[in-house]
Amino acid sequence: MKKYKNRSIKSLVLLTALALSVVSCTKDFQKLNTNPNTSEFALPQTLLAPAITSVVSANMSRSQRINNEFMQVTVDMGDTEGKLFRYDVRTAEADYLWNSWYIQLSNFNDIYKGGEDNLSNTYMGVSLICQAWIFSMLSDTYGDVPYTQANKAKEGVYTPAFDQQKDIYPDLMLKLEKANELLKTGAKVPSSSDPVYGGDYQKWRKFGNSLYLRLLLRVSGKAEAGASAKIKEIVDTKAANYPVMTGNDDSAILRWTGVAPYVSPFATWRPGDWYGPKLGSFFVDNLNERSDPRIQKWATLYQGEYAGIPSGYVPGQTPVGKSSFPTQLQIEPLLGNIMNYAELQLILAEAAAKGWISSKPAKTYYEAGVSSDITLWGYTVPNNYFTFDKVKWDDAYTLDQKMELIHLQKYYALFFTDLQQWFEYRRTGHPVLPKGDGLQNNKMMPARLNYPVYVQSANGQNYRAAVAIQGTDNINTLVWWQRP
């Protein structure tokens, strides 16, 4: 029995390693080809579109399932186990994103190598930006993760060591610095290879530096990260060297066209599955109170009005379901958001409010962020919107009041943006969410997802070493940037 068990574990290790190194194809993309004269890897122009599309699809799936439930966007009503709106998280929730992200990281590694072999600074720079994007999501979700040795099964590394988040983040910054330099001398690449920017390397450079600001803000609570000084450098003192998004047209969005392969992953859902989860009171009420026009795109009417239900309700006290997502959102192009201009402006609003940058007042950044997201969704900012009590900026507010203003609007700017609402809530505690009496986990927002269960056996030694450093493998262990 012992011999059989060892053989099974070895097989699982091999299967896991293969999963982390395989090149994944997306349905309806042309077959990937290799050029034997230049590279052992598929050409980057054949890999980039399916890799980005796969990541965005996975992000949308778990934004709907995990983020929206944690953050009271939706309430998937019921009293069964595993209801995420009650912070009841099954260990199996961890597997999907871990697998999806690591598989595509193999493709982005090959895009970089293909860029090297084909003398393309653009593909190299884009690959580094996408690697930083994906690894940041991995680390923000799980904490310490395989990084330096990840995706090296081709080199014989089947059981990668875990790197600490405090070491991962500085290297992500280095990737973004290198991408910025590479893209200075980039060149336009075939538009068919790039579903985000149509081959425009200058827009990729702007996105990379905007992502840089997102990641710097994420770790700004750790003095050793030196985040505030670097933010000032990017925004104030060396802005010409770090171009960032300047408007909605620069937003990084994979806009679903409805034509294969760019079909929203929600397009094939049965309508009943889509509108089954009802909208939360927090999500709906704040839009109603601000006469925010975006609610028209995001909510159905219930008895002639937009109405949500309380999240975290006590089992057995199920409320009447009210507004839900309209079925039109299933094919909405903007749900493929990676990072938009509104988020960038609200990042800068926080930095200005904390005194880290001085190019513009915090109020200017704040109002630009709010306005740009409303217009992104196709609406005009209502007259006198910024004079409403719940919207207006006042320099006399405390920093906590300013943070609540900024992060409530950021909450909406991050609509369906992977798990970013949850990440930012864990970092700041904003926007302040009501705590229903039916919440489990001592009413504490989960601080991370556990590692996939199979990792414990497939990579047991390194798993145990990671847990010994980071802490117990459960949803309440704080990741590095959350710790005091």
C-alpha positions in Angstrom: 0.0 0.0 0.0 2.8 2.4 0.8 4.5 1.7 -2.5 1.2 2.4 -4.3 0.7 5.6 -2.4 4.2 6.9 -3.3 3.6 6.1 -6.9 0.3 8.0 -6.9 2.0 11.0 -5.3 4.8 11.0 -7.9 2.2 10.8 -10.6 0.3 13.8 -9.1 3.5 15.8 -8.9 4.2 15.1 -12.6 0.6 16.0 -13.6 0.8 19.2 -11.6 4.1 20.2 -13.1 2.7 19.6 -16.6 -0.3 21.7 -15.8 2.0 24.5 -14.8 4.1 24.3 -18.0 1.5 23.4 -20.7 0.8 25.9 -23.4 -3.0 26.4 -23.3 -5.1 27.0 -26.4 -8.4 28.9 -26.3 -11.2 27.6 -28.5 -11.5 29.3 -31.9 -7.9 30.5 -31.9 -5.8 29.3 -34.8 -3.4 26.5 -34.1 -0.1 27.7 -32.5 2.9 27.2 -34.8 6.6 27.2 -34.1 9.3 28.7 -36.3 12.1 26.2 -36.4 14.5 28.8 -37.9 14.3 31.3 -35.0 12.9 29.8 -31.8 11.8 26.6 -30.1 8.8 28.5 -28.8 5.6 29.4 -30.5 5.8 32.9 -32.0 4.6 35.5 -29.5 2.0 36.9 -31.9 0.2 33.5 -31.7 0.4 33.2 -27.9 -0.5 36.7 -26.7 -4.2 36.9 -27.5 -5.2 33.4 -26.2 -3.1 34.0 -23.0 -4.7 37.3 -22.2 -8.2 36.1 -23.1 -7.8 33.1 -20.8 -6.7 35.2 -17.9 -9.4 37.8 -18.2 -12.0 35.0 -18.6 -10.8 33.3 -15.4 -10.7 36.7 -13.6 -14.3 37.5 -14.6 -15.5 34.0 -13.4 -14.1 34.5 -9.9 -15.0 38.1 -9.7 -18.6 37.0 -10.2 -18.3 34.0 -7.8 -15.9 35.2 -5.0 -15.3 38.9 -5.1 -18.9 40.0 -5.7 -20.1 37.9 -2.8 -17.4 39.0 -0.3 -17.9 42.6 -1.3 -21.7 42.7 -1.1 -22.2 43.4 -4.8 -24.3 40.2 -5.0 -25.9 37.8 -2.6 -26.3 34.2 -3.8 -29.1 33.4 -1.4 -29.5 30.2 0.4 -28.6 28.5 3.7 -26.4 25.7 2.4 -22.7 25.4 3.2 -20.1 27.3 1.2 -22.1 30.5 0.9 -19.4 33.1 0.3 -21.5 36.1 1.2 -21.4 34.6 4.8 -17.6 34.2 4.6 -18.1 30.4 4.5 -15.2 29.5 2.2 -14.7 25.9 1.1 -11.1 24.9 0.5 -11.9 23.9 -3.1 -12.5 27.6 -4.0 -8.7 28.0 -4.1 -8.0 25.7 -7.0 -9.4 27.5 -10.0 -7.5 30.7 -10.1 -4.2 29.1 -9.0 -4.4 26.7 -11.9 -5.6 29.2 -14.4 -3.0 31.8 -13.6 0.0 29.5 -13.5 -0.9 27.8 -16.8 -1.0 31.2 -18.5 2.3 32.3 -16.9 4.0 29.5 -18.9 2.6 31.1 -22.0 3.8 34.6 -21.0 7.3 33.2 -20.3 7.3 31.8 -23.9 6.1 35.2 -25.2 9.1 36.8 -23.6 11.5 34.2 -25.0 9.9 34.5 -28.4 10.2 38.2 -28.2 13.9 37.8 -27.5 14.4 35.4 -30.4 12.5 37.7 -32.8 14.1 40.9 -31.6 10.8 42.4 -30.4 11.0 44.7 -27.4 7.3 45.1 -27.6 6.5 41.5 -26.9 9.1 41.3 -24.2 7.8 44.4 -22.5 4.1 43.2 -22.8 5.1 39.8 -21.4 6.8 41.4 -18.3 3.7 43.6 -17.7 1.4 40.6 -17.9 3.6 38.6 -15.6 3.6 41.3 -13.0 -0.1 41.6 -13.3 -0.7 37.9 -12.9 1.9 37.3 -10.1 0.5 40.3 -8.2 -3.0 38.7 -8.3 -1.6 35.3 -7.2 0.3 36.8 -4.3 -2.5 39.1 -3.2 -4.9 36.1 -3.2 -2.7 33.5 -1.5 0.3 35.3 0.0 3.6 33.5 -0.5 3.6 31.5 -3.8 6.0 29.8 -6.1 7.7 32.6 -8.1 11.5 32.3 -8.8 11.1 28.5 -9.6 7.6 28.7 -11.0 6.8 27.3 -14.5 10.1 25.6 -14.9 9.0 22.1 -15.5 10.8 22.1 -18.8 14.0 22.7 -16.8 13.2 19.8 -14.5 11.8 21.8 -11.6 8.6 19.9 -10.7 8.3 21.0 -7.1 9.0 24.8 -7.0 9.9 26.5 -3.8 7.6 29.3 -2.5 8.9 32.8 -2.4 7.8 35.3 0.3 5.5 38.1 -0.8 8.0 40.6 0.6 10.5 39.3 -1.9 8.1 38.9 -4.8 6.8 42.5 -4.9 10.2 44.1 -5.3 10.9 41.8 -8.3 7.5 42.7 -9.8 8.6 46.3 -9.7 11.8 45.4 -11.5 9.8 43.7 -14.2 7.8 46.8 -14.7 10.9 49.0 -14.7 12.4 46.8 -17.4 9.1 46.8 -19.4 9.1 50.6 -19.3 12.6 50.7 -20.7 11.9 48.1 -23.4 8.8 49.8 -24.6 10.7 53.1 -25.0 12.0 51.5 -28.2 9.0 49.3 -29.0 7.3 49.0 -32.3 3.7 48.4 -33.3 2.9 44.7 -33.5 0.1 43.0 -35.4 -3.2 44.2 -34.1 -4.6 40.7 -34.4 -2.2 39.5 -31.7 -3.3 42.1 -29.1 -6.9 42.2 -28.0 -6.3 44.9 -25.5 -4.5 47.7 -27.4 -4.4 46.5 -31.0 -0.6 46.3 -31.0 -0.1 49.9 -29.7 3.1 49.6 -27.6 2.8 53.1 -26.3 -0.5 52.3 -24.6 1.0 49.1 -23.2 3.8 51.3 -21.7 1.2 53.6 -20.1 -0.7 50.6 -18.7 2.5 49.1 -17.3 3.4 52.3 -15.4 -0.2 52.6 -14.2 -0.1 49.1 -12.9 3.2 50.0 -11.2 1.3 52.6 -9.2 -1.4 50.1 -8.3 1.2 47.7 -6.9 3.1 50.5 -5.1 -0.1 51.6 -3.4 -0.8 48.0 -2.5 2.4 47.7 -0.5 2.5 51.4 0.7 1.8 50.3 4.3 5.2 48.6 4.5 7.9 51.2 5.2 10.6 48.9 3.7 8.8 49.0 0.3 9.6 52.7 -0.1 6.4 53.0 -2.1 5.5 56.7 -1.4 8.9 57.9 -2.7 8.6 55.9 -5.8 5.0 57.1 -6.4 6.3 60.7 -6.1 9.0 59.9 -8.6 6.6 58.4 -11.2 4.0 61.2 -10.8 6.0 64.3 -9.9 9.7 64.3 -10.4 10.3 61.9 -13.3 6.8 61.8 -14.9 8.3 62.1 -18.5 10.1 58.8 -17.9 6.9 57.1 -16.7 4.0 57.9 -19.0 0.7 56.7 -17.5 -2.9 56.5 -18.8 -4.3 59.9 -19.7 -7.9 59.1 -20.5 -10.4 56.3 -20.9 -9.0 55.4 -24.3 -5.8 54.2 -22.5 -7.8 51.9 -20.2 -6.6 48.2 -20.3 -9.8 46.4 -21.3 -10.4 43.3 -23.3 -13.6 44.4 -24.9 -15.7 41.4 -25.9 -16.9 41.8 -29.4 -19.2 38.8 -29.5 -17.2 37.4 -32.4 -15.2 34.3 -31.7 -12.8 34.1 -30.0 -13.7 37.3 -28.2 -17.0 36.1 -26.7 -17.6 36.9 -23.0 -17.4 33.9 -20.8 -20.8 34.8 -19.4 -22.5 34.8 -22.9 -23.2 31.1 -22.7 -24.7 31.1 -19.2 -28.3 30.3 -18.8 -30.1 33.6 -17.9 -31.4 32.1 -14.7 -27.9 31.3 -13.5 -26.8 34.9 -14.3 -29.6 36.7 -12.5 -29.9 34.1 -9.7 -27.7 36.0 -7.3 -29.5 39.2 -6.2 -27.8 42.6 -5.8 -26.7 43.6 -2.3 -28.2 46.5 -0.5 -24.8 48.1 -0.1 -24.1 48.1 -3.9 -27.6 49.4 -4.9 -28.3 51.8 -2.1 -25.1 53.8 -2.5 -25.8 54.2 -6.2 -29.4 55.3 -5.5 -28.4 57.8 -2.9 -26.0 59.5 -5.3 -28.4 59.4 -8.3 -25.6 57.5 -10.1 -26.6 56.7 -13.7 -24.4 53.6 -13.8 -27.2 51.7 -11.9 -29.1 51.6 -15.2 -26.5 49.3 -16.7 -25.8 47.3 -13.6 -29.3 46.6 -12.1 -32.8 45.5 -13.1 -35.9 47.2 -11.7 -37.8 45.5 -9.0 -41.4 46.8 -8.7 -40.4 49.9 -10.4 -37.2 50.7 -8.5 -33.7 49.6 -7.9 -33.5 47.6 -4.7 -31.0 45.3 -3.1 -31.1 42.8 -0.2 -28.9 42.7 2.9 -25.8 40.5 2.7 -24.8 38.3 5.6 -28.4 37.7 6.7 -29.1 35.0 9.3 -29.9 31.5 8.0 -33.6 30.9 7.9 -34.4 34.6 7.5 -34.1 34.7 3.7 -35.1 38.0 2.3 -37.2 38.5 -0.8 -34.9 38.7 -3.9 -35.1 42.1 -5.6 -32.8 43.6 -8.3 -30.2 41.5 -10.1 -27.8 41.9 -13.0 -29.5 42.6 -16.3 -29.0 39.8 -18.9 -27.4 42.4 -21.2 -24.3 42.4 -18.9 -23.6 38.9 -20.0 -22.2 40.2 -23.2 -21.0 43.6 -21.9 -17.6 44.5 -23.5 -16.5 46.5 -20.4 -16.6 43.5 -18.1 -13.2 42.5 -19.6 -11.6 45.2 -17.5 -8.0 44.8 -16.4 -7.3 48.3 -15.3 -9.0 51.5 -16.2 -8.2 55.2 -16.1 -10.7 55.8 -13.3 -8.8 53.5 -11.0 -5.6 55.2 -11.8 -7.1 58.6 -10.9 -8.4 57.3 -7.6 -5.0 55.8 -6.9 -3.5 59.3 -7.4 -6.3 60.8 -5.3 -5.2 58.7 -2.3 -1.6 59.4 -2.9 -2.3 63.2 -3.0 -4.6 63.0 0.1 -1.7 61.4 2.0 0.7 64.1 0.9 2.9 61.9 -1.3 2.4 63.8 -4.6 1.7 67.4 -5.3 1.2 67.7 -9.1 -2.5 68.2 -8.6 -4.8 68.4 -5.6 -6.5 65.2 -4.3 -9.9 66.7 -5.2 -8.9 67.0 -8.8 -7.8 63.4 -9.1 -10.9 62.2 -7.2 -13.4 64.1 -9.4 -11.5 63.0 -12.5 -11.7 59.3 -11.4 -15.4 59.5 -10.7 -16.3 61.4 -13.9 -14.2 59.1 -16.1 -15.9 55.9 -14.8 -19.3 57.3 -15.3 -18.4 58.4 -18.9 -16.7 55.0 -19.5 -20.1 53.4 -19.0 -21.7 55.7 -21.5 -23.3 58.3 -19.2 -23.0 62.0 -18.5 -22.0 63.1 -15.0 -25.2 64.5 -13.5 -25.5 68.3 -13.0 -24.1 69.3 -9.6 -23.1 65.7 -8.9 -20.0 66.8 -7.0 -22.0 69.1 -4.7 -24.1 66.2 -3.4 -23.3 65.7 0.3 -22.3 62.0 -0.2 -20.1 62.8 -3.1 -18.5 66.2 -2.6 -14.8 66.5 -1.6 -13.9 68.7 1.4 -10.3 69.3 2.2 -11.3 69.7 5.8 -12.4 66.1 6.0 -10.2 63.7 8.0 -8.0 61.3 6.1 -10.4 58.5 7.0 -13.3 60.4 5.6 -11.3 61.1 2.4 -10.4 57.5 2.1 -14.1 56.5 2.4 -15.0 58.9 -0.4 -12.2 57.6 -2.6 -12.7 54.0 -2.0 -16.5 53.9 -2.4 -16.0 55.3 -5.8 -13.1 53.0 -6.5 -15.4 50.1 -5.5 -17.5 51.0 -8.5 -14.6 51.7 -10.8 -13.4 48.2 -10.0 -16.7 46.5 -11.0 -15.8 43.0 -12.3 -12.1 43.7 -12.1 -10.8 40.3 -10.9 -10.6 40.4 -7.1 -9.4 44.0 -6.8 -12.3 45.2 -4.7 -11.5 42.6 -2.1 -7.8 43.3 -2.3 -8.3 47.0 -1.6 -10.8 46.4 1.2 -8.2 44.1 2.9 -5.6 46.9 2.5 -7.7 49.8 3.7 -10.9 48.7 5.4 -12.8 50.9 2.9 -15.5 51.2 1.8 -17.0 50.3 5.2 -19.3 47.3 4.7 -22.2 46.5 7.0 -21.8 43.3 9.0 -24.8 41.0 8.9 -25.6 38.9 11.9 -25.4 35.7 9.8 -21.7 36.2 8.9 -19.4 33.4 9.9 -15.7 33.5 10.5 -16.3 35.7 13.5 -17.6 38.3 11.0 -14.0 38.8 9.8 -13.5 39.3 6.1 -11.3 36.5 4.7 -7.7 37.7 4.4 -6.7 35.3 1.7 -7.6 32.0 0.1 -6.0 28.8 1.2 -3.5 27.0 -1.0 -5.1 24.3 -3.3 -5.4 21.0 -1.4 -3.5 19.0 -4.0 -0.4 21.3 -3.5 0.0 19.7 0.0 0.7 16.4 -1.5 2.2 17.3 -4.9 4.6 19.8 -3.4 4.4 18.9 0.2 7.9 19.8 1.4 7.8 23.3 -0.1 4.2 23.8 1.0 5.1 23.0 4.6 8.1 25.4 4.5 5.8 28.1 3.2 3.2 27.6 5.9 6.0 27.6 8.6 7.0 31.1 7.4 3.7 32.7 6.5 1.4 31.1 9.0 -1.5 28.6 9.2 -3.0 27.8 5.8 -6.4 29.3 6.3 -8.5 32.3 5.3 -7.5 34.4 8.3 -3.7 34.4 8.0 -2.6 37.9 6.9 -0.4 38.3 3.9 2.7 40.4 4.2 1.3 43.7 3.1 -1.7 43.3 5.5 0.5 42.8 8.6 1.2 45.7 10.9 
